[in-house]
Amino acid sequence: MSGSVLSAAPVNARCFRALRAAFAAVLASSFGAAAQQPGEPGGNAPPETEIPISVPTPIPVGFSIAWKPTILSVRADSGVGTEFGSDKFQPLRGLARYTTTWLGEKLLARAEIEGGQFQTETENIGTQGWDVTFRLLGGTATRLSQKLAITASAGLLTRYQHGRAENAAPNFGVLGLTSNIELEYRLAPVIAVSVYFEGGIGTLAYGSQENLGGLSDSSELRWRLQISFDLTPTTAVDVGYDFTRWHASFNKSNLLQPSGPPNQALLLEAREHAVSLSLRFKP
């Protein structure tokens, strides 16, 4: 009887030690998990959720309407080196522009119409006429830094000039291609300055009067310096200086000598110095 009691004692002792060790392990695990904070390594931190931030497109979308009072100088030369003349002030000139985006704001589409008074007093081409220019462009814009953005586009260019007085600046139109680039730097949250360059060529003539002759070549050059002020999140005012040069040369012309045969070369050139005051509406 005593032998069986002695043999059972070690067994009970071993069972007690095993239970005590298991109980200690459970307590250690419980206190350790409670001590760990969610943000610490090894803790049960909640998964991080990325919140997308809406970044506005650098493309200058919206509608602009501008008043462009202009000083116009013209020249007509048949090879004798005529000087520019007729520096006439043209207050009734303006521009309208609409810009939108394509392909999820990756590309821009722009339509622009510009024109108005075209008055001159140069000998043989005095006129009380008008001219109109239309551009249809596609391109893109890239933000080079937080403050600097670049916009580039290319497309179709057409210009038509109409004179109404006798011996007036001739009636003719040209159709061609143009491209441009614009750099904008934001000086302050609501103030930006930009510089713009454009060059175009006209290869096709239309609506030309007979004594003008055949079009040899034509070109356009324009640059602009502008400062912009954001009035509200959806409106801005742009103030700038524009210079535009139009050039066209013709052959077999007798425009400057109507009584002579149509065998002269003719150069027509116009320079526009304009102040641009624009109101821009942004979506």
C-alpha positions as CSV (number, residue, x, y, z in Angstrom):
1,M,0.0,0.0,0.0
2,S,2.8,2.4,0.9
3,G,4.7,1.4,-2.3
4,S,1.8,2.4,-4.5
5,V,1.5,5.8,-2.7
6,L,5.2,6.5,-3.2
7,S,5.1,5.6,-6.9
8,A,2.1,7.9,-7.5
9,A,3.8,10.9,-5.8
10,P,6.4,11.5,-8.6
11,V,3.7,11.2,-11.3
12,N,1.5,13.8,-9.5
13,A,4.5,16.1,-9.1
14,R,5.3,15.9,-12.8
15,C,1.7,16.6,-13.7
16,F,1.6,19.6,-11.4
17,R,4.8,21.1,-12.9
18,A,3.5,20.6,-16.4
19,L,0.2,22.4,-15.6
20,R,2.0,25.2,-13.9
21,A,4.3,25.7,-16.9
22,A,1.3,25.8,-19.3
23,F,-0.5,28.3,-17.1
24,A,2.6,30.5,-16.9
25,A,2.9,30.4,-20.7
26,V,-0.7,31.4,-21.2
27,L,-0.3,34.3,-18.8
28,A,2.9,35.5,-20.4
29,S,1.3,35.4,-23.8
30,S,-1.8,37.4,-22.7
31,F,0.2,40.1,-20.9
32,G,2.6,40.4,-23.8
33,A,-0.1,40.9,-26.4
34,A,-1.8,43.5,-24.2
35,A,1.5,45.4,-23.8
36,Q,2.1,45.7,-27.5
37,Q,0.6,48.8,-29.1
38,P,-1.0,48.7,-32.6
39,G,1.7,51.0,-34.1
40,E,4.7,49.1,-32.7
41,P,6.7,46.4,-34.7
42,G,5.1,43.0,-34.2
43,G,1.8,44.5,-33.1
44,N,-1.5,44.1,-34.9
45,A,-1.3,47.5,-36.7
46,P,-4.3,48.3,-38.9
47,P,-3.5,48.2,-42.6
48,E,-2.5,51.6,-44.1
49,T,-5.1,53.0,-46.6
50,E,-3.8,55.2,-49.5
51,I,-6.1,58.2,-50.1
52,P,-5.7,59.5,-53.7
53,I,-5.1,63.2,-54.0
54,S,-6.6,65.0,-56.9
55,V,-3.9,67.0,-58.8
56,P,-5.2,69.6,-61.2
57,T,-4.1,69.3,-64.8
58,P,-1.5,71.8,-66.0
59,I,-3.5,72.3,-69.2
60,P,-5.0,75.8,-69.0
61,V,-8.6,74.7,-69.7
62,G,-11.5,77.2,-69.9
63,F,-12.8,80.1,-72.1
64,S,-11.0,83.4,-72.6
65,I,-12.2,86.6,-74.2
66,A,-9.7,89.5,-74.8
67,W,-9.7,93.0,-76.1
68,K,-6.6,93.7,-78.1
69,P,-6.1,97.4,-79.1
70,T,-3.4,97.4,-81.7
71,I,-1.0,99.6,-83.6
72,L,-0.8,98.3,-87.2
73,S,2.1,98.9,-89.6
74,V,2.1,97.6,-93.2
75,R,4.5,97.4,-96.1
76,A,4.0,96.6,-99.8
77,D,7.2,96.2,-101.8
78,S,7.8,95.3,-105.5
79,G,11.5,95.2,-105.1
80,V,12.4,98.9,-104.4
81,G,12.8,98.5,-100.7
82,T,9.6,100.2,-99.4
83,E,9.6,101.3,-95.8
84,F,6.9,100.3,-93.3
85,G,4.2,102.9,-93.0
86,S,0.7,103.6,-91.7
87,D,1.1,103.2,-88.0
88,K,-2.6,103.2,-87.3
89,F,-4.2,102.6,-84.0
90,Q,-6.9,99.9,-84.2
91,P,-9.0,99.9,-81.0
92,L,-11.7,97.4,-82.3
93,R,-9.8,94.2,-82.2
94,G,-10.3,91.1,-80.0
95,L,-9.7,87.4,-79.4
96,A,-11.8,84.5,-78.2
97,R,-10.2,81.1,-77.1
98,Y,-11.6,77.8,-75.8
99,T,-9.4,75.1,-74.4
100,T,-10.4,71.6,-73.2
101,T,-8.8,68.2,-72.6
102,W,-8.7,64.8,-74.3
103,L,-7.9,61.3,-73.1
104,G,-8.3,61.8,-69.4
105,E,-6.7,65.2,-69.3
106,K,-3.6,64.0,-71.1
107,L,-4.0,66.1,-74.3
108,L,-5.4,69.6,-75.0
109,A,-7.7,70.8,-77.7
110,R,-7.9,74.5,-78.5
111,A,-9.9,76.7,-80.9
112,E,-9.1,80.4,-81.2
113,I,-10.4,83.2,-83.3
114,E,-8.9,86.7,-83.5
115,G,-9.3,89.8,-85.7
116,G,-11.1,93.1,-86.2
117,Q,-10.1,96.4,-87.7
118,F,-7.5,96.5,-90.5
119,Q,-7.1,100.2,-91.4
120,T,-4.1,101.5,-93.4
121,E,-3.1,104.7,-95.2
122,T,-0.1,103.4,-97.2
123,E,0.0,104.5,-100.8
124,N,-2.0,102.2,-103.1
125,I,-3.2,100.0,-100.2
126,G,-5.2,102.3,-98.0
127,T,-8.2,100.6,-96.6
128,Q,-11.0,100.5,-94.0
129,G,-11.1,96.7,-94.0
130,W,-10.9,93.9,-91.5
131,D,-9.0,90.6,-91.0
132,V,-9.7,87.4,-89.1
133,T,-7.4,84.6,-88.0
134,F,-8.5,81.1,-86.9
135,R,-6.4,78.4,-85.1
136,L,-7.4,74.8,-84.4
137,L,-4.7,73.2,-82.2
138,G,-3.9,70.0,-80.3
139,G,-1.1,69.5,-77.8
140,T,-0.2,68.8,-74.2
141,A,1.1,70.4,-71.0
142,T,3.7,69.3,-68.4
143,R,4.5,70.6,-64.9
144,L,8.3,70.7,-64.7
145,S,8.1,71.8,-61.0
146,Q,5.6,73.0,-58.5
147,K,5.9,76.6,-60.0
148,L,6.9,76.0,-63.6
149,A,4.7,74.5,-66.4
150,I,5.2,74.2,-70.2
151,T,2.4,73.9,-72.8
152,A,3.0,73.0,-76.5
153,S,0.5,72.6,-79.3
154,A,0.3,72.5,-83.1
155,G,-2.4,72.5,-85.7
156,L,-4.1,74.4,-88.5
157,L,-3.9,78.2,-89.1
158,T,-5.9,80.3,-91.5
159,R,-6.1,84.1,-92.0
160,Y,-8.3,86.1,-94.3
161,Q,-7.9,89.8,-95.0
162,H,-10.5,92.0,-96.7
163,G,-10.1,95.6,-97.9
164,R,-13.1,97.7,-98.7
165,A,-11.7,101.0,-100.2
166,E,-10.5,101.6,-103.7
167,N,-6.8,100.6,-104.1
168,A,-7.2,98.9,-100.8
169,A,-5.1,96.3,-99.0
170,P,-5.8,93.3,-101.1
171,N,-8.4,90.6,-100.4
172,F,-6.7,87.3,-99.8
173,G,-6.6,84.3,-97.5
174,V,-4.0,81.7,-96.6
175,L,-4.2,78.3,-95.0
176,G,-1.3,76.5,-93.4
177,L,0.2,75.0,-90.2
178,T,1.4,76.5,-86.9
179,S,3.0,75.4,-83.7
180,N,3.7,77.1,-80.4
181,I,5.2,76.8,-76.9
182,E,4.4,78.6,-73.7
183,L,6.3,78.7,-70.4
184,E,4.4,79.7,-67.2
185,Y,6.0,80.5,-63.9
186,R,3.9,81.1,-60.8
187,L,5.3,84.0,-58.7
188,A,2.7,83.6,-56.0
189,P,-0.4,81.5,-55.3
190,V,-2.6,83.9,-57.4
191,I,0.0,85.5,-59.7
192,A,1.7,83.9,-62.7
193,V,3.9,85.2,-65.6
194,S,4.2,83.5,-69.0
195,V,6.0,83.8,-72.3
196,Y,4.6,82.5,-75.5
197,F,6.2,81.8,-79.0
198,E,4.5,80.8,-82.2
199,G,5.5,80.2,-85.8
200,G,3.4,79.3,-88.8
201,I,3.5,78.9,-92.5
202,G,0.8,79.3,-95.1
203,T,1.0,77.2,-98.2
204,L,-2.5,77.5,-99.8
205,A,-4.2,80.7,-100.9
206,Y,-7.9,81.3,-101.2
207,G,-10.2,84.2,-102.0
208,S,-7.4,86.2,-103.6
209,Q,-8.2,89.1,-106.0
210,E,-6.9,88.7,-109.5
211,N,-4.3,91.5,-109.6
212,L,-2.6,90.1,-106.5
213,G,-0.9,87.2,-108.5
214,G,0.1,83.8,-107.3
215,L,1.2,83.1,-103.7
216,S,4.8,82.1,-103.4
217,D,5.1,81.8,-99.6
218,S,3.6,83.2,-96.4
219,S,4.5,83.0,-92.8
220,E,3.5,84.2,-89.3
221,L,5.5,84.9,-86.2
222,R,4.1,85.8,-82.9
223,W,5.3,86.2,-79.3
224,R,3.6,87.3,-76.1
225,L,4.6,88.3,-72.6
226,Q,1.8,88.1,-70.1
227,I,1.0,88.3,-66.4
228,S,-2.1,86.6,-64.9
229,F,-4.0,87.3,-61.7
230,D,-6.5,84.8,-60.2
231,L,-9.5,86.7,-59.0
232,T,-11.4,83.6,-57.8
233,P,-10.9,79.8,-58.2
234,T,-12.8,80.0,-61.5
235,T,-11.8,83.4,-63.0
236,A,-8.6,85.2,-63.9
237,V,-7.4,88.4,-65.6
238,D,-4.6,88.3,-68.1
239,V,-2.6,91.4,-69.1
240,G,0.0,91.1,-71.8
241,Y,1.9,92.5,-74.8
242,D,1.6,90.7,-78.2
243,F,3.7,91.1,-81.3
244,T,2.6,89.5,-84.5
245,R,4.3,89.6,-88.0
246,W,2.5,88.5,-91.1
247,H,4.5,88.0,-94.3
248,A,3.3,87.0,-97.8
249,S,5.0,87.1,-101.2
250,F,3.4,86.8,-104.7
251,N,4.5,86.6,-108.3
252,K,2.9,87.8,-111.5
253,S,1.3,90.7,-109.7
254,N,0.3,94.2,-110.9
255,L,-1.3,95.3,-107.7
256,L,0.9,98.4,-107.2
257,Q,0.8,99.3,-110.9
258,P,-2.7,98.4,-112.2
259,S,-2.0,99.7,-115.7
260,G,1.1,97.6,-116.2
261,P,1.3,93.9,-117.1
262,P,1.1,91.3,-114.3
263,N,4.8,90.5,-114.1
264,Q,6.0,91.9,-110.8
265,A,7.0,90.3,-107.6
266,L,5.1,91.6,-104.6
267,L,5.8,91.5,-100.9
268,L,3.1,92.2,-98.3
269,E,3.9,92.5,-94.7
270,A,2.1,93.6,-91.6
271,R,3.2,94.1,-88.0
272,E,0.8,94.2,-85.1
273,H,1.8,95.7,-81.7
274,A,-1.0,94.9,-79.3
275,V,-2.0,95.2,-75.6
276,S,-4.1,92.2,-74.6
277,L,-6.6,92.5,-71.7
278,S,-8.3,89.1,-71.2
279,L,-10.9,87.7,-68.8
280,R,-10.5,83.9,-68.4
281,F,-13.1,81.5,-67.0
282,K,-11.9,78.2,-65.6
283,P,-14.1,75.2,-64.8
